[in-house]
Amino acid sequence: MDSVTIADVKKRIAGGESPDAIRNELVSKGFLDEDVSTALNIGISAAKKSKTERQHTMLGRKFTVKELFDRAGFGFGSLQYLNILFFLAGANYFLIGIINGLKTFLGVFVSSFLDQYHRRFRKLKEIVFLGGIIYAASFLIMGIAKYYNIAWLFGAGMIVGGLAIVVYGNCYQKLLEKQMPGEGKSPYLNKLNKAGSLVAALSLVAAALILNKAELGYATVFWIAAAAFIIGSFSMLVVHEKPVEELRKLSFQAELREYFSDIHHHIHDFIHDKVILILLITGTVMSLVQTLGYSYYGLFIYQNLSQTGFGRYLNVAIIFIFAIIGSFVGSFITKKNAREYGKFPMLTFGTLLVAIMPLTFFYNTTLIAMSMATILGVVGSTIVGISRGILTVELIPERKRAAFFKASTVLMTLPYVLAIPIGALIAQHAGIRILFLVLAITMIVIVVPLYFAIVLMHHKKRKI
């Protein structure tokens, strides 16, 4: 059967014509039954693929509103601006560090809980909606706290918002995976990711201009951020969600026992595997350094560059726009070089780049130097994140992977409880610059040697 006839069969099936009718017609014209079956199979497969692509494109368009308004909301409600306003509301360095650490710490547990129990929710889109509305409400709390300069209320608003955004983002990703499973994510969404980064950058600048010009600019910025997340949340309600698979349901206590039993069952394997143990240790240290660093970077820029460059908040915006650029560069570098040089060398390289950021903030407080350091730091962070993800997939069997992430959550508890208050105390009593130096030294003295040790352990083996 020639290609023209096969193309005609594909077109007729795509148009809704019955395969049986097509078969009878072609057989009556003298085509072999075997050739007709082959052509029909090709046509049916092409029609299914085309239908899936159309469904993904339609879903992608439905998610467009949420994606773009979310990016605008994240720009106007940037964590760096929140920490500056928290400070201006009366918080000291210690309280800023504690609140950011607590927010991250609780967020990790909420995320782990949702990974385990999200299938209990019959309608994920309703959980996404609720998380978005609560997050929007947190801006109202922080706005009131700033107006009356009530630091503890502002901190409470940050924690509520931090937990709500974890629910909002985590359940949205689960919804996306359920609606568009596998590798067939809509190309529309991939393009939208780049457009969303542009929206986030423009929103950062717009918020900075408002904050620089108006005495109550924070109120305007908070209202815009809240409105963006409210619109994004309501857009989820129009998505037709696929039904949830019927799964066995246990009581909360039984599921909690199962959760820790799963960790206990596999944690011996993780601790005695040197590579996985190092991934756990370095991941925890990296998380601590990033949490403490990003608690103070924006505030440090605001305080040290308020009379130079583009002005207070706009300097913060410009530097963190470079962070957006850095995330794309880091992704490109990792995908191009991880296979050639190996993942652990890339982890070492990425960690050194991450250390450059706090070290530069300590040593050279100029706009250009801190901008370049931010690019390098985010590039390094992206390299480390992607390399760790690849290694986790390669080193840990799929059946143990969920337990690994649960173990990571549990094992980070003690370091967070001890290290975050210590870091916040250093910032309070020795100053933010000294904290940045401590963070850089921690990366160089603890994390880098651990990665080098693994590289040496594997230097005679093929690159992993």
Secondary structure, DSSP 8 states (H G I E B T S, - for coil): --HHHHHHHHHHHHTT--HHHHHHHHHHTT--HHHHHHHHHHHHHHHHHHHHHHHHHHHHHHHHHHHHHHHHHHHHT-HHHHHHHHHHTT--HHHHHHHHHHHHHHHHHHHHHHHHHGGG-S-HHHHHHHHHHHHHHHHHHHHHHHHHT-HHHHHHHHHHHHHHHHHHHHHHHHHHHHHS-TT---HHHHHHHHHHHHHHHHHHHHHHHHHHH-TTHHHHHHHHHHHHHHHHHHHGGGS------------HHHHHHHHHHHHHHHHHHHHHSHHHHHHHHHHHHHHHHHHHHHHHHHHHHHHHSTTSTT-HHHHHHHHHHHHHHHHHHHHHHHHHHHHHH-HHHHHHHHHHHHHHHHHHHHH---HHHHHHHHHHHHHHHHHHHHHHHHHHHHHS-HHHHHHHHHHHHHHTHHHHHHHHHHHHHHHHHT-HHHHHHHHHHHIIIIIHHHHHHHHHHTTTS---
